[in-house]
Amino acid sequence: MSSLLILIPAALLLGLAGLAAFLWALRAGQFDDLEGAANRILFDDEAEEEGRAPPPTGRSRDSDR
């Protein structure tokens, strides 16, 4: 029973730390462009190196900054 006096506050502190980390990441913009990385992996960088325009992704990379 005495172990619960340690485990419950420890679990609450870890939960609050996880919530704080999530809110920090949310405010820092970590979740702003979820589709950009998924689209970038599909297209080669060769088009940019050869001077051709890359296929449109629907968003520009600098539009949110």
PyRosetta script that sets phi, psi and omega in degrees:
from pyrosetta import init, pose_from_sequence

init()
pose = pose_from_sequence("MSSLLILIPAALLLGLAGLAAFLWALRAGQFDDLEGAANRILFDDEAEEEGRAPPPTGRSRDSDR")
pose.set_psi(1, -33.6)
pose.set_omega(1, -178.9)
pose.set_phi(2, -71.5)
pose.set_psi(2, -22.5)
pose.set_omega(2, 178.0)
pose.set_phi(3, -69.2)
pose.set_psi(3, -26.1)
pose.set_omega(3, 177.0)
pose.set_phi(4, -66.6)
pose.set_psi(4, -27.7)
pose.set_omega(4, 177.8)
pose.set_phi(5, -66.8)
pose.set_psi(5, -21.3)
pose.set_omega(5, 177.3)
pose.set_phi(6, -97.2)
pose.set_psi(6, -41.9)
pose.set_omega(6, -173.5)
pose.set_phi(7, -70.6)
pose.set_psi(7, -38.9)
pose.set_omega(7, -178.1)
pose.set_phi(8, -66.6)
pose.set_psi(8, -49.4)
pose.set_omega(8, 175.7)
pose.set_phi(9, -63.1)
pose.set_psi(9, -34.9)
pose.set_omega(9, 178.0)
pose.set_phi(10, -64.3)
pose.set_psi(10, -42.0)
pose.set_omega(10, 178.9)
pose.set_phi(11, -65.7)
pose.set_psi(11, -39.6)
pose.set_omega(11, 178.4)
pose.set_phi(12, -66.0)
pose.set_psi(12, -41.4)
pose.set_omega(12, 178.1)
pose.set_phi(13, -64.7)
pose.set_psi(13, -41.6)
pose.set_omega(13, 178.0)
pose.set_phi(14, -65.6)
pose.set_psi(14, -38.6)
pose.set_omega(14, 177.1)
pose.set_phi(15, -64.7)
pose.set_psi(15, -42.2)
pose.set_omega(15, 178.0)
pose.set_phi(16, -67.0)
pose.set_psi(16, -35.9)
pose.set_omega(16, 177.1)
pose.set_phi(17, -65.9)
pose.set_psi(17, -40.5)
pose.set_omega(17, 177.0)
pose.set_phi(18, -64.7)
pose.set_psi(18, -41.2)
pose.set_omega(18, 177.4)
pose.set_phi(19, -64.6)
pose.set_psi(19, -41.6)
pose.set_omega(19, 178.1)
pose.set_phi(20, -63.8)
pose.set_psi(20, -40.6)
pose.set_omega(20, 178.5)
pose.set_phi(21, -65.4)
pose.set_psi(21, -39.9)
pose.set_omega(21, 178.3)
pose.set_phi(22, -65.0)
pose.set_psi(22, -44.8)
pose.set_omega(22, -179.4)
pose.set_phi(23, -66.2)
pose.set_psi(23, -36.5)
pose.set_omega(23, 176.4)
pose.set_phi(24, -63.1)
pose.set_psi(24, -45.1)
pose.set_omega(24, 179.7)
pose.set_phi(25, -65.3)
pose.set_psi(25, -36.4)
pose.set_omega(25, 178.7)
pose.set_phi(26, -65.3)
pose.set_psi(26, -43.5)
pose.set_omega(26, 179.2)
pose.set_phi(27, -72.4)
pose.set_psi(27, -25.9)
pose.set_omega(27, -179.7)
pose.set_phi(28, -81.8)
pose.set_psi(28, -4.9)
pose.set_omega(28, 176.2)
pose.set_phi(29, 87.0)
pose.set_psi(29, 21.3)
pose.set_omega(29, -178.8)
pose.set_phi(30, -67.4)
pose.set_psi(30, -22.4)
pose.set_omega(30, -175.6)
pose.set_phi(31, -111.9)
pose.set_psi(31, 19.4)
pose.set_omega(31, -177.0)
pose.set_phi(32, -71.9)
pose.set_psi(32, -43.2)
pose.set_omega(32, -174.2)
pose.set_phi(33, -121.6)
pose.set_psi(33, 80.4)
pose.set_omega(33, -178.0)
pose.set_phi(34, -77.3)
pose.set_psi(34, -26.7)
pose.set_omega(34, -176.8)
pose.set_phi(35, -88.7)
pose.set_psi(35, -19.9)
pose.set_omega(35, -176.7)
pose.set_phi(36, -61.9)
pose.set_psi(36, -46.7)
pose.set_omega(36, -179.5)
pose.set_phi(37, -66.9)
pose.set_psi(37, -36.5)
pose.set_omega(37, 178.4)
pose.set_phi(38, -66.2)
pose.set_psi(38, -36.4)
pose.set_omega(38, 179.2)
pose.set_phi(39, -77.1)
pose.set_psi(39, -36.1)
pose.set_omega(39, -178.2)
pose.set_phi(40, -65.4)
pose.set_psi(40, -30.5)
pose.set_omega(40, -178.3)
pose.set_phi(41, -72.6)
pose.set_psi(41, -20.6)
pose.set_omega(41, -177.2)
pose.set_phi(42, -80.4)
pose.set_psi(42, -22.1)
pose.set_omega(42, -173.1)
pose.set_phi(43, -113.0)
pose.set_psi(43, 141.6)
pose.set_omega(43, 179.8)
pose.set_phi(44, -78.4)
pose.set_psi(44, 155.1)
pose.set_omega(44, 174.9)
pose.set_phi(45, -82.9)
pose.set_psi(45, -5.5)
pose.set_omega(45, -178.9)
pose.set_phi(46, -61.5)
pose.set_psi(46, -33.4)
pose.set_omega(46, -180.0)
pose.set_phi(47, -62.8)
pose.set_psi(47, -37.9)
pose.set_omega(47, 178.8)
pose.set_phi(48, -71.9)
pose.set_psi(48, -36.8)
pose.set_omega(48, -178.8)
pose.set_phi(49, -69.8)
pose.set_psi(49, -32.9)
pose.set_omega(49, -178.8)
pose.set_phi(50, -83.8)
pose.set_psi(50, -3.8)
pose.set_omega(50, 178.5)
pose.set_phi(51, 93.6)
pose.set_psi(51, -3.6)
pose.set_omega(51, 176.5)
pose.set_phi(52, -80.6)
pose.set_psi(52, 153.7)
pose.set_omega(52, 177.6)
pose.set_phi(53, -75.9)
pose.set_psi(53, 137.9)
pose.set_omega(53, 177.2)
pose.set_phi(54, -70.6)
pose.set_psi(54, 158.8)
pose.set_omega(54, 178.2)
pose.set_phi(55, -61.0)
pose.set_psi(55, 145.5)
pose.set_omega(55, -179.2)
pose.set_phi(56, -67.7)
pose.set_psi(56, 141.0)
pose.set_omega(56, 179.2)
pose.set_phi(57, -106.9)
pose.set_psi(57, -3.3)
pose.set_omega(57, -179.6)
pose.set_phi(58, 94.4)
pose.set_psi(58, -19.8)
pose.set_omega(58, 179.7)
pose.set_phi(59, -140.8)
pose.set_psi(59, 146.6)
pose.set_omega(59, 172.7)
pose.set_phi(60, -89.3)
pose.set_psi(60, 152.8)
pose.set_omega(60, -175.3)
pose.set_phi(61, -70.2)
pose.set_psi(61, -28.0)
pose.set_omega(61, -176.4)
pose.set_phi(62, -100.2)
pose.set_psi(62, 6.6)
pose.set_omega(62, -174.9)
pose.set_phi(63, -70.2)
pose.set_psi(63, -26.4)
pose.set_omega(63, -176.7)
pose.set_phi(64, -92.2)
pose.set_psi(64, -4.4)
pose.set_omega(64, -175.1)
pose.set_phi(65, -95.4)
pose.dump_pdb("model.pdb")
